[in-house]
Amino acid sequence: MFQEFVEERIEGDGATLFVRRAGPQGAPPIVLLHGYPQTSAMWHGVAPILARSYQVVCPDLRGYGSSDKPASNASHEPYSKRVMANDIVAIMRHLGHERFLVGAHDRGARVAHRMGLDHRNHVAAMALLDIAPTREMYAETSVAFAQAYWHWFFLTQPNPLPEQMIGADPEGFWKLKCFNQARGENPFSNDALTEYLSAFADPNVIHASCEDYRAAASIDIEHDDADQGQKLDMPILMLWAKRGVIETCFDALGLWRQRAESVEGEALDTTHYMAEEIPDDIATRMSNFFARNPIHAETTK
């Protein structure tokens, strides 16, 4: 995977992140953010295509993969999407990118949402895969949603309940959760799956990823509420899985239009792991969207 990509560790905002990157110098920069319980390996099909025309940066989020797993606290603030977004802005600035594009899936798309609110001048446009806004998903919880996304409620239980239960069989839990979201199939390449399972065998990753979800159900919602109705003002492409929970349980475009000024998108005939199921299509859709919404000079707001 990721032939011709540089691999390095870059200091974020209190955590050092593992980063894969490639692409022609001078090309527009794009950062790709992965979901739970994965790593930047989830972009192995998309990133090389985008790297023909973009400077592509694929970090492991803090707490995941080969990135640092900082200690948490009672408020779960070190795993708030605000802090995780600050990491991404810091590594992009380190690479010389003050303004950039964002492609993000699952938990990474929640980091992207917060980054777009907190760092408006840095984010030119975003393509978000298979999420609705976190606060609204919790607010509109139904039996169907709770049964399908049972991990949202399990992972937020106090430490050490989920950590001990997952730690008894990390591989079994990983496959149960992820294959379940792929309608019982395995959509992952052997190399990517090997990386995912190796990373998730680390108790520190298990704990950090639980903290990610605990933050989402608490401090992240506090941050959302404090925004007092502020909307994302950069263009948003929203793509979601026709054979997934977002399609079944939520009005994806309707919810995003409550949270962003300019949103377009549609459901695609995939399950949750669309970047690995249809990478060529996802890369093309991202490229076309970003070509219509290029990076312009930073403005003061």
C-alpha positions in Angstrom: 0.0 0.0 0.0 1.0 3.7 -0.5 3.9 3.1 -2.9 5.8 6.3 -3.4 4.3 7.9 -0.3 6.6 9.4 2.4 5.9 8.1 5.9 6.9 10.3 8.9 5.8 11.5 12.3 4.8 15.1 12.6 4.1 17.1 15.8 0.4 18.1 16.0 -1.0 20.1 18.9 0.1 18.1 21.9 0.4 14.7 20.0 2.7 13.5 17.3 0.9 11.9 14.4 2.0 9.3 11.9 1.5 10.7 8.4 1.6 9.3 4.9 1.9 11.9 2.1 2.6 12.2 -1.6 1.8 14.4 -4.6 3.3 17.0 -6.8 4.9 20.1 -5.2 2.7 23.1 -5.8 -0.5 21.1 -6.3 -3.5 21.9 -4.0 -3.2 20.2 -0.6 -5.8 17.8 0.7 -5.9 16.0 4.1 -7.7 12.7 4.3 -9.1 11.7 7.7 -10.0 8.1 8.6 -12.7 6.6 10.8 -13.1 4.1 13.7 -11.5 1.6 14.3 -9.2 2.1 11.3 -6.1 4.0 10.3 -4.9 6.1 7.4 -4.7 2.8 5.5 -8.4 3.1 4.7 -7.4 5.6 2.0 -5.1 3.1 0.2 -7.3 3.0 -2.9 -8.3 6.7 -2.9 -5.1 8.5 -1.9 -2.8 7.3 -4.8 -5.4 8.5 -7.4 -5.8 11.9 -5.7 -2.0 12.2 -5.4 -1.7 12.5 -9.2 -3.2 16.0 -8.9 -3.1 16.9 -5.2 -0.6 17.0 -2.3 -2.3 14.3 -0.3 -1.7 14.0 3.5 -3.1 11.0 5.3 -2.6 11.1 9.1 -3.5 8.6 11.8 -5.7 10.5 14.2 -4.4 10.9 17.7 -5.2 7.7 19.6 -5.2 5.6 16.5 -2.7 3.6 14.5 0.9 4.7 14.9 0.1 8.1 16.3 0.5 9.2 19.9 -2.2 8.1 22.4 -2.2 11.0 25.0 -3.6 10.4 28.5 -7.2 11.5 28.8 -9.1 13.1 31.7 -12.5 13.2 33.3 -13.9 15.6 30.6 -12.4 13.5 27.7 -11.1 16.8 26.4 -7.9 15.3 24.9 -10.1 13.3 22.5 -12.5 16.1 21.8 -12.9 16.8 18.1 -11.7 20.3 18.8 -8.3 19.0 20.0 -8.1 16.4 17.3 -8.8 19.1 14.7 -6.1 21.3 16.2 -3.6 18.4 15.5 -4.6 18.4 11.9 -4.2 22.1 11.4 -0.8 21.9 13.1 0.6 19.2 10.9 -0.8 20.9 7.7 0.9 24.1 8.8 4.1 22.2 9.4 3.9 21.0 5.8 3.4 24.6 4.6 -0.3 24.3 4.0 -2.2 27.2 5.6 -5.3 26.5 3.5 -6.4 23.1 2.3 -9.1 20.7 1.2 -10.5 17.9 3.4 -11.8 14.4 2.7 -13.0 12.5 5.7 -14.9 9.4 6.7 -16.8 8.4 9.9 -14.9 9.7 13.0 -12.6 11.7 10.8 -15.5 13.5 9.3 -16.6 14.5 12.8 -13.1 15.9 13.3 -13.5 17.7 10.0 -16.8 19.2 11.0 -15.2 20.7 14.1 -12.2 21.9 12.1 -14.5 23.7 9.7 -16.1 25.6 12.6 -12.9 26.4 14.6 -10.5 27.0 11.6 -12.7 28.4 8.9 -9.8 30.2 7.2 -7.8 27.0 6.8 -10.5 24.8 5.3 -11.5 25.6 1.7 -14.0 22.8 1.1 -14.8 19.4 2.5 -16.0 16.0 1.3 -17.6 14.0 4.1 -18.4 10.3 3.9 -21.3 8.5 5.6 -22.1 10.7 8.6 -24.8 13.0 9.9 -23.9 15.7 12.5 -23.1 14.0 15.8 -25.4 16.1 18.0 -28.3 15.5 15.7 -27.7 11.8 15.5 -27.8 11.5 19.3 -30.9 13.8 19.5 -32.8 11.7 16.9 -31.8 8.3 18.4 -34.4 5.6 17.6 -34.5 1.9 18.3 -33.4 1.1 14.8 -30.4 3.5 15.1 -29.4 2.2 18.6 -29.5 -1.4 17.4 -27.5 -0.7 14.3 -25.0 1.6 15.9 -24.8 -0.2 19.2 -21.1 0.6 19.5 -22.0 4.3 19.9 -23.6 3.5 23.2 -21.3 0.7 24.3 -18.0 2.6 23.8 -19.3 5.5 25.9 -19.7 3.4 29.0 -17.2 4.3 31.8 -13.7 3.0 31.8 -12.9 0.1 32.1 -16.1 -1.6 31.0 -15.7 -1.5 27.2 -11.9 -1.6 27.4 -11.9 -4.9 29.3 -14.5 -6.5 27.2 -12.9 -5.5 23.9 -9.4 -6.3 25.3 -10.5 -9.9 25.8 -10.7 -10.4 22.0 -9.7 -7.3 20.1 -9.7 -9.0 16.7 -13.1 -10.6 17.3 -14.6 -7.3 18.4 -13.1 -5.4 15.4 -14.5 -7.9 12.9 -17.9 -8.1 14.6 -18.3 -4.3 14.5 -16.9 -3.7 11.0 -18.2 -6.7 9.1 -21.6 -5.9 10.7 -21.5 -2.4 9.1 -20.6 -4.0 5.8 -23.7 -6.3 5.8 -21.7 -9.2 7.0 -19.1 -9.0 4.2 -15.3 -8.2 4.4 -14.6 -5.2 2.1 -11.1 -4.7 3.3 -7.8 -5.6 1.5 -5.6 -8.0 3.2 -2.9 -5.4 3.8 -5.3 -2.9 5.2 -7.0 -5.4 7.5 -3.6 -6.6 8.8 -2.8 -3.0 9.7 -6.1 -2.4 11.4 -6.0 -5.5 13.5 -2.4 -5.0 14.5 -3.1 -1.4 15.6 -6.3 -2.4 17.5 -4.5 -5.1 19.4 -2.8 -2.3 21.4 -4.7 -1.6 24.7 -3.8 2.1 24.4 -5.6 2.3 21.0 -8.7 0.5 22.5 -8.8 3.0 25.4 -8.1 6.1 23.2 -10.8 5.1 20.8 -13.3 4.7 23.6 -12.3 8.2 24.8 -13.1 9.4 21.2 -16.7 8.2 21.6 -17.0 9.4 25.2 -16.0 12.8 24.0 -18.5 12.7 21.2 -21.3 12.1 23.6 -20.3 14.8 26.0 -17.8 17.6 25.4 -18.2 17.6 21.6 -21.9 18.3 22.1 -21.1 21.0 24.5 -18.9 22.6 21.9 -21.7 22.3 19.3 -24.2 23.9 21.6 -21.8 26.8 22.3 -21.7 27.6 18.6 -25.1 29.1 18.9 -26.2 28.2 15.4 -23.0 29.0 13.5 -22.9 27.2 10.2 -20.0 25.8 8.2 -19.4 28.4 5.4 -17.2 26.4 3.0 -18.7 24.1 0.3 -19.6 20.6 1.6 -19.9 17.4 -0.4 -21.9 14.8 1.5 -21.8 11.1 0.3 -23.4 8.4 2.3 -24.1 4.7 1.9 -27.4 3.6 0.4 -27.0 0.3 2.3 -26.1 2.0 5.7 -27.6 3.5 8.8 -27.4 7.1 7.6 -29.7 6.3 4.7 -32.0 4.2 6.9 -32.3 6.4 10.0 -31.6 10.0 9.0 -32.2 12.8 6.5 -28.5 13.3 5.7 -28.8 16.4 3.5 -31.6 17.9 5.6 -29.5 17.6 8.8 -26.3 19.0 7.1 -28.2 21.9 5.6 -29.0 22.9 9.2 -25.3 22.9 10.0 -23.8 24.2 6.7 -24.6 26.9 4.2 -23.7 25.0 1.0 -24.2 21.3 0.9 -24.6 18.9 -2.0 -24.5 15.1 -2.2 -26.3 11.8 -2.6 -26.4 8.2 -1.4 -24.2 5.7 -3.2 -24.8 2.0 -3.6 -22.3 0.8 -1.0 -22.1 0.0 2.7 -20.3 2.2 5.3 -16.8 1.5 4.0 -17.3 3.3 0.7 -13.7 4.5 0.3 -12.6 0.9 0.2 -15.5 -0.5 -1.7 -15.5 2.0 -4.6 -12.3 3.9 -4.3 -12.2 5.0 -8.0 -15.7 6.5 -7.7 -14.9 8.3 -4.4 -11.7 9.7 -5.8 -13.4 10.9 -8.9 -16.3 12.5 -7.0 -13.9 14.3 -4.7 -11.7 15.5 -7.5 -14.7 16.9 -9.5 -16.1 18.6 -6.4 -12.8 20.1 -5.4 -12.2 21.3 -9.0 -15.4 23.2 -8.8 -14.5 24.6 -5.3 -10.8 25.4 -5.5 -8.6 26.8 -2.8 -8.6 30.6 -2.8 -6.4 32.9 -0.8 -7.1 33.1 2.9 -9.5 35.7 4.0 -10.1 37.3 7.4 -13.4 36.8 9.1 
